[in-house]
Amino acid sequence: MKNIPLLKNTGVGAVLIILMIMFGCVQEPVLWNVNSEEQVISDYIAANPDQYSEFGKLVESAQLNSLLSIRGPFTLFLPTNEAMKNYYEQNNTSFEQLQSEEIKKLVYNHLVINEIRSSDFGLGALRDTNAIGDFLVTEFQGSDIVINKQSIVTDRDIRTANGFIHQIDKVIDLVTISVYDQLKSDPTYSLFAQGLELSGLKDTLQKITSIYGKKKGVDQYMRTRFTILAVPDKVYADSLGITTIDQLIAHFTTSRDSIAHKANPFYRYMEYHCLGGTYYLSDFKTKLYPILSSDNNILVTIDNDYKLNLDKKTKLYTGFDVENSNIPAKNGAIHRIDNVLPVIQPEPTLFIFDTTDYPEIKQGDFYGKYYMKWSDGQNTFPKIKWKGDYLQYYYKNHDAPEQINSDCLNMNGFWEIEITTPKIMKGTYSLSGYIWSGQMDFEVYVDGVKTATISRSGLDRAPWGEFTWTKTEEHKIKIINITWGILFWDTVIFTPVK
C-alpha cells in the first residue's frame, strides 16, 4: 500500500486531505518532480516584495504560507502589487478592512491544486476548479491570455519547486451569483431573463447547491451545474420583430395562463436553452446534450465552428457569439447565441455513456484521482445497484485497456451490477459497450430482459442487442457474470440504426 499525493477539497475551510488506497490495489502516485534549486511558491512571493508583497500579506494573513510550501503541485494566478492596489481602490476597501474569511476566499480564488501550464489554456474553463470549486475561464485576445474576461497573464509559466505561477495584471473577482442572476444583470438579455422568470425556470437556475445523498444521517450537498444558451434582445428584434415579453410569449403560445407548465410551448422553448451540467466552449464535443428535463436534446457539432442543431441538408445552424460566451457564474456558464434556437427533436446520434458519469461519483474528491470502494450495493447510489463483495471506482489504466477519462467501474469474483442510463432519445439503436472482463462469461440484461450472453471475450464490444424505443427515457443495463472473474466496465454505447 502506498500513499498518494495531497489532493484538493473544494471547501474553503479544508483545501487538502490525505487519502489512502484501499483493499490492496497499488496506485502509483503522480508526484511533482521537485528541483531543490527552485523556491516553493511561498518563498518566491516573499523573495519578490516589489512585485508581490500585497498578495503576500493575504497569504500570510490566511495562514497559507505552509500550504504553499508543501510538495503540491499548485498553480497560482498571482496579482502584482499594482493589481492589488487597483482592487482595493475599485472596491473602496483595504487590506486592513478585509475580514479573515474574505482573505481566504480571495487567495483560494487564485489557486488551483494541480499543475497547469499556459499551454493547457484554451477557449473555455481550466480542467480543474480553483480551491473554492469554481472554474476559471481562459481565452485569448491576440497574444494575450485572459482569465475570467478580466485579468491578463503578464508573465506566464514561472516554475517553482511546487508548481507554476502565472502573473496577472488584475485581481480575479470572486464569482458569487447564479447563472440566472448573472444573466439578469446584463440588460441585453432582458426578454430572455423575463422568460426564465415567468416560466419558473428561474427558481432552478438560482440554486447553487443541491442535496445528493446522506452520510451518517447528514445531508450531503453538491454544486449544481447548468449551461444557458442565451438569446439577446437584438436577435428577437431582428429575427421576429419582437421587442416585449408579451410578444415573445404570444409567438409560442396562446395559453398565457399556463406558461409555467412543462407542456406549454413557451415553457418548452425557454427550457430548451437550459442544459444540465456546465459546458464551456472547450467542453463541447460533437454529440447530443440533454436539456434540463432530459426529455429532449440539442445537437452540438464541432468542425470549423461551434454549431447548434446543424441541418445536414441545408447546412444551417445556430452559432455562438464567441466573444460574449464563456461567461462564468457560481453554478454554471452562459453563452450568447446568434439565433432564436427553436425547439426541435434532433435525430438520434451515437451516444457513449461513461459508467462513472454520475453526480454522486463526480462530486467525490476521489474522482479522476484515485481508487474508491463501496460495499452497500443497494443504498450507496440511486442509479447504480450491485451484488458482490464491493464496487470499486477504478482510476488509471495500467491493468485494463484505455478508458474514457481513465476510469471505470470495477468488481471482482461473482457479482452482478445494474446501472440506469440517462434518458436516451427515442429511436432504434444497436447496443454495446466496452467491458474488459478478465476472460470470464457474462450475461447482459436490458430493462430486465436478457439480451446477450458473452463468452470469454476479453476486451468486448460484442453486440448486446438491437432496440426500438418509442419514448425518450432512461434504461437499465445489468451485467451478471456466470464464471468467476474481474469486471472493468467503461461505457455503454448507443449506435443509431438507420
Rosetta blueprint (number, residue, H / E / L):
1 M L
2 K L
3 N E
4 I L
5 P L
6 L L
7 L E
8 K E
9 N L
10 T L
11 G L
12 V L
13 G L
14 A L
15 V L
16 L E
17 I E
18 I L
19 L L
20 M E
21 I L
22 M L
23 F L
24 G L
25 C L
26 V L
27 Q L
28 E L
29 P L
30 V L
31 L L
32 W L
33 N L
34 V L
35 N L
36 S L
37 E L
38 E L
39 Q L
40 V L
41 I H
42 S H
43 D H
44 Y H
45 I H
46 A H
47 A H
48 N L
49 P H
50 D H
51 Q H
52 Y H
53 S H
54 E H
55 F H
56 G H
57 K H
58 L H
59 V H
60 E H
61 S H
62 A L
63 Q L
64 L L
65 N L
66 S L
67 L H
68 L H
69 S H
70 I L
71 R L
72 G L
73 P L
74 F E
75 T E
76 L E
77 F E
78 L E
79 P E
80 T L
81 N H
82 E H
83 A H
84 M H
85 K H
86 N H
87 Y H
88 Y H
89 E H
90 Q H
91 N L
92 N L
93 T L
94 S L
95 F H
96 E H
97 Q H
98 L L
99 Q L
100 S H
101 E H
102 E H
103 I H
104 K H
105 K H
106 L H
107 V H
108 Y H
109 N H
110 H L
111 L E
112 V E
113 I L
114 N L
115 E L
116 I L
117 R L
118 S H
119 S H
120 D H
121 F L
122 G L
123 L L
124 G E
125 A E
126 L L
127 R L
128 D L
129 T L
130 N L
131 A L
132 I L
133 G L
134 D L
135 F L
136 L L
137 V E
138 T E
139 E E
140 F E
141 Q E
142 G L
143 S L
144 D E
145 I E
146 V E
147 I E
148 N L
149 K L
150 Q L
151 S E
152 I E
153 V E
154 T E
155 D E
156 R E
157 D E
158 I E
159 R E
160 T E
161 A L
162 N L
163 G E
164 F E
165 I E
166 H E
167 Q E
168 I E
169 D L
170 K L
171 V L
172 I L
173 D L
174 L L
175 V L
176 T L
177 I L
178 S L
179 V H
180 Y H
181 D H
182 Q H
183 L H
184 K H
185 S L
186 D L
187 P H
188 T H
189 Y H
190 S H
191 L H
192 F H
193 A H
194 Q H
195 G H
196 L H
197 E H
198 L H
199 S H
200 G L
201 L H
202 K H
203 D H
204 T H
205 L H
206 Q L
207 K L
208 I L
209 T E
210 S E
211 I E
212 Y E
213 G E
214 K E
215 K E
216 K L
217 G L
218 V E
219 D E
220 Q E
221 Y E
222 M E
223 R E
224 T L
225 R L
226 F E
227 T E
228 I E
229 L E
230 A E
231 V L
232 P L
233 D H
234 K H
235 V H
236 Y H
237 A H
238 D H
239 S H
240 L H
241 G L
242 I L
243 T L
244 T L
245 I H
246 D H
247 Q H
248 L H
249 I H
250 A H
251 H H
252 F H
253 T L
254 T L
255 S L
256 R H
257 D H
258 S H
259 I L
260 A L
261 H L
262 K L
263 A L
264 N L
265 P H
266 F H
267 Y H
268 R H
269 Y H
270 M H
271 E H
272 Y L
273 H L
274 C E
275 L E
276 G E
277 G L
278 T L
279 Y L
280 Y L
281 L H
282 S H
283 D H
284 F L
285 K L
286 T L
287 K E
288 L E
289 Y E
290 P E
291 I E
292 L L
293 S L
294 S L
295 D L
296 N L
297 N E
298 I E
299 L E
300 V E
301 T E
302 I E
303 D L
304 N L
305 D L
306 Y E
307 K E
308 L E
309 N L
310 L L
311 D L
312 K L
313 K L
314 T L
315 K L
316 L L
317 Y L
318 T E
319 G E
320 F E
321 D L
322 V H
323 E H
324 N H
325 S L
326 N L
327 I E
328 P E
329 A E
330 K L
331 N L
332 G E
333 A E
334 I E
335 H E
336 R E
337 I E
338 D L
339 N L
340 V L
341 L L
342 P L
343 V L
344 I L
345 Q L
346 P L
347 E L
348 P L
349 T L
350 L L
351 F E
352 I E
353 F E
354 D E
355 T L
356 T L
357 D L
358 Y L
359 P H
360 E H
361 I H
362 K H
363 Q L
364 G L
365 D L
366 F L
367 Y L
368 G L
369 K L
370 Y L
371 Y L
372 M E
373 K E
374 W E
375 S L
376 D L
377 G L
378 Q L
379 N L
380 T L
381 F L
382 P L
383 K L
384 I E
385 K E
386 W E
387 K E
388 G L
389 D L
390 Y L
391 L E
392 Q E
393 Y E
394 Y E
395 Y E
396 K L
397 N L
398 H L
399 D L
400 A L
401 P L
402 E L
403 Q L
404 I H
405 N H
406 S H
407 D E
408 C E
409 L E
410 N E
411 M E
412 N E
413 G E
414 F L
415 W L
416 E E
417 I E
418 E E
419 I E
420 T E
421 T L
422 P L
423 K L
424 I E
425 M L
426 K L
427 G E
428 T E
429 Y E
430 S E
431 L E
432 S E
433 G L
434 Y L
435 I E
436 W E
437 S L
438 G L
439 Q L
440 M L
441 D L
442 F E
443 E E
444 V E
445 Y E
446 V E
447 D L
448 G L
449 V E
450 K E
451 T E
452 A E
453 T E
454 I E
455 S L
456 R L
457 S L
458 G L
459 L E
460 D E
461 R L
462 A L
463 P L
464 W L
465 G E
466 E E
467 F E
468 T E
469 W E
470 T L
471 K L
472 T L
473 E E
474 E L
475 H L
476 K E
477 I E
478 K E
479 I E
480 I E
481 N E
482 I L
483 T L
484 W L
485 G E
486 I E
487 L E
488 F E
489 W E
490 D L
491 T E
492 V E
493 I E
494 F E
495 T E
496 P E
497 V L
498 K L
